[in-house]
C-alpha cells in the first residue's frame, strides 16, 4: 500500500454538510471521499489539458492546410494559364 500522510483541510460549514451527507449515503468516510474527489479532479484537469492541446493542434494544422491549399491553387492557376496560352496562343493575366 502507498504511503499516506495526514493533512488538515478547512471547509465552509455548508460544504462540509454536503460532504457528510454524501459520505453517509455512500457509507464511506471523509478521507475516502476526499481521496476520490482529488483523483477525479486530477483526471478531469488532465483530460481538459489534453483536449486543449488537441484543439490548439487542430487550429495550427488548419493554418498549415490553408497555406498549402493556397500554394496548390496558385500552381493550378499557373498551369491553367499555360494550357490556355498553348491552346489559344494568347497569354492571360
CORGI-V502086 format. One record per residue. N is the residue number from 1. BURIAL is I if it has 24 or more other C-alpha atoms within 12 Angstrom, else O. D_CENTER is the distance of its C-alpha to the mean C-alpha in Angstrom with 2 decimals. Layout:
N_BURIAL_D_CENTER / N_BURIAL_D_CENTER
This chain:
1_O_33.46 / 2_O_31.20 / 3_O_32.85 / 4_O_32.33 / 5_O_32.99 / 6_O_34.15 / 7_O_32.41 / 8_O_33.32 / 9_O_30.96 / 10_O_32.10 / 11_O_31.02 / 12_O_32.39 / 13_O_34.99 / 14_O_33.20 / 15_O_30.09 / 16_O_32.39 / 17_O_34.28 / 18_O_31.18 / 19_I_30.27 / 20_O_33.89 / 21_O_34.03 / 22_O_31.06 / 23_O_32.48 / 24_O_35.85 / 25_O_34.56 / 26_O_32.63 / 27_O_35.46 / 28_O_33.43 / 29_O_34.04 / 30_O_32.08 / 31_O_31.06 / 32_O_29.55 / 33_O_27.74 / 34_O_26.32 / 35_O_25.37 / 36_O_23.47 / 37_O_21.81 / 38_O_20.72 / 39_O_19.36 / 40_O_17.43 / 41_O_16.03 / 42_O_15.06 / 43_O_13.41 / 44_O_11.39 / 45_O_10.54 / 46_O_9.46 / 47_O_7.39 / 48_O_5.60 / 49_O_5.62 / 50_O_4.62 / 51_O_1.53 / 52_O_2.53 / 53_O_4.73 / 54_O_4.60 / 55_O_4.92 / 56_O_7.31 / 57_O_8.88 / 58_O_9.64 / 59_O_11.15 / 60_O_13.10 / 61_O_14.28 / 62_O_15.47 / 63_O_17.56 / 64_O_18.99 / 65_O_19.80 / 66_O_21.49 / 67_O_23.53 / 68_O_24.62 / 69_O_25.58 / 70_O_27.62 / 71_O_29.39 / 72_O_30.18 / 73_O_31.47 / 74_O_33.69 / 75_O_35.11 / 76_O_35.75 / 77_O_37.61 / 78_O_39.67 / 79_O_40.63 / 80_O_41.53 / 81_O_43.71 / 82_O_45.43 / 83_O_46.07 / 84_O_47.50 / 85_O_49.59 / 86_O_51.05 / 87_O_51.85 / 88_O_53.39 / 89_O_54.47 / 90_O_52.94 / 91_O_49.99 / 92_O_47.24 / 93_O_45.23
